[in-house]
Amino acid sequence: MKLMRRLVLLVVLAVLAYPAWLAFRVWDQSHDDEVQSADAIVVLGAAQYNGEPSPVLKARLDQATYLWNEGLADAVIVTGGKQEGDRYTEAEASHIYLEEQGVLAENIFEEEEGSTTLESLQRVREIADEHGIDSLLLVSDPLHSERIKRMANDLGFEEAYASPASYVSLNRSRETKFKEIVREVGSLIVYEILKR
């Protein structure tokens, strides 16, 4: 009986330790800006309003513009479909914004079908195969970086780096950040289970 209680305790500790370890990975990766040369910059989609990027999407696009202006990639892939009733996809709104910032239209590829991170990155894989793209510089929320890097690596990209957008101007609260970490840990656990 004593042995059984110890085994149960060990299992419970292991179950609790894994999410804690993931939370550490998510937090640690969110502070690591891996600015590197790559074949393409990939901007993960976020809300847009009638063709205008939301503040979150604009922050991501501004980071992509910075990376582009630094000459770190020859292409930019923008992602994201649209909600019912929308006139523009997230990818279209991103494309328009990047062109206004001086990114050449012929260097922008659109992934317009994804409604989840995984769907978007699976379609990015197809676009990459069509254009000989092997390495990515991924742009999204800081706390999203760990998950998108894992997914890109699992999709077979030779190299996947994360260069997260800065949300200093959005002034996110500690409570918001905590909720985002919990959501990311949950999403990572679900992803790890479903990919097996």
N, C-alpha and C positions, 0 to 999 in steps of 0.2 A: 504493500500500500504506500509506504514511504517512497519507494522507487517510482511508482506511478505518479505521485505528486511532484516529484522532482522533474520527471519527464514533461509533465504538463507545464510546469513552471518554465522549463527550458524552451518549450514550443512557444509559449506566450511571449517570453523575452525575445525570441527570434522574430516573431511576428511584429512586435513593436519596434525592434531594432531596424528592420528593413525600411519602413517609412521614414524613420529618423535619419538613416544614412542617405536616402533619396533626398530628403529635405536639405541636408548638408550639401549634396551634389548640386541641387538646383540653386541654392544660395551662392555657393562658391562659383559656379559657372556664370551666374548673373553678373559677377564683378570682374569677369575676364573678357576683355575686348581683344579678340584674336585678329587684329588687322593684318592681313596677309594678301598677297596677290593670289587671284583665283581666276578660273575661266569665266565665271559669272557671279554677279551679285544677285541674291534671291531675296525679294521683299515679301514677307508673309502678309496677307491681306488683313484688313480690319474695316470697320464701318466707314461708309462714305455717304454723303448726303447730296443727292442729285448731282453727282460728279465732283463734289468737293470733299476732299479727304477729311475725316474726323481728326481731332487733335492727336489721337494715338497713331492713326495711319500717317498723318503728316510728319510726326516725329520719326517714324520708320523711313519715310521717303527722304527726309532731310539727311538722315544718316547715309542712305544709299547714294544720295547726290554727293555728299562729302567723299565717300569711297570712290565714286566714279571720277570726281575731279582730281583725286589723288592718283588716278591711272591704275587702279588695282585690279580692274577687270575690263574685258572688251564687250561684255553683254550684261544686261540687267533683265531678270525674269521677275515679273510682278504677278501676284497670285490673288485669287479670290473671285467667287461667283457673285450672285446678287440675291437679295431677299425678294419675296413676292411683292410686286408693285414698284420695284426699283427700275429706273430707266438705265442706269449704268451698273456694270459689275465693279467690284472692288479693283479688279485688274485694270479696267478701262480708266477709272478715276485716277489710279496710280500712274498709268501711262501718260495721261494728259498732264498731270502735275510734273512728272519728270521731264517731259518735253519743255514745259515752261521754265524749268531750271537749267535747260541747256543740254540735256541728254539727247543724243540723236535718235530719232524714231526707229531707224533701221537697226539699232542696237538693243531695242526693247522687245522682249517676247512676253506674250500674255498667256497666263493660265487662268481661264475664266470659268472653270467648271467646279472646282473644289469648294466644298462647304465645310470641310474639316481640315485640320493641319495635315493629317495623313493623306487625304485625298489630293490636296494641293501638291504635296511633295511627290506623290506617285505620278502626277501629271508633269511635274517639273522633271522627273526622271525621263519621261517620254520626250519632252522638249530637248533635254540634254542629249539624249541618244541621237536625235535628228540633227543636232548641231555640233557634235563632237565635244561636248562639255563634260569634263571629268571632275572638276573641283569647284566647290561653292563657297561663297562668303555669305552667310545667312544673316538676315536682318529681321529682328522682331523685338518683342518685349525682352528685357533683361532676364526675367524669370522663366521665359519660354525657351531660352537658349539650350538648356540641357536636353529637352525633349526633341527639339528640331534637329540637333546634332545627332542624337541617337537614331532618329528616323532616317536621316540622310545617309548615315553610315550603313544602316540596315538595308537601304535601297541600293547599296553598292557603289556609292561615290568614293573615288579614291581618297579625296580629302574634303572635309566639311569643317569650316571655321565659323564661329559666331562673332558678329560685331553688333551688339544690341543698340537699339535706339536709346537716347537719353530722355528721361521723363522728368528731369529736374523742374522744368517749367510747369509741369502738370501738378506738382506739389501733392503727390499721393501720400495718404496717411499710413501710419504703421498698421492700422487695422486692414486697410486695403491690401497692403503688401502681404500681410499674414494670410488673408483669404486667398490671394494669388498663389502663395506657396502651397497651401493646402490643396487648391485646385490642381496645380501642376503635379504634386506628388500623387494625387488620385488618378490623374490622367496618365502619368507614367506607369503606375501599377496596372491600370486597365490595358494600356498598350503592351506592356511586357507579357501579360497573361494572354491576350488575344493573338499576339504574333507567333505564339508557340504552336 
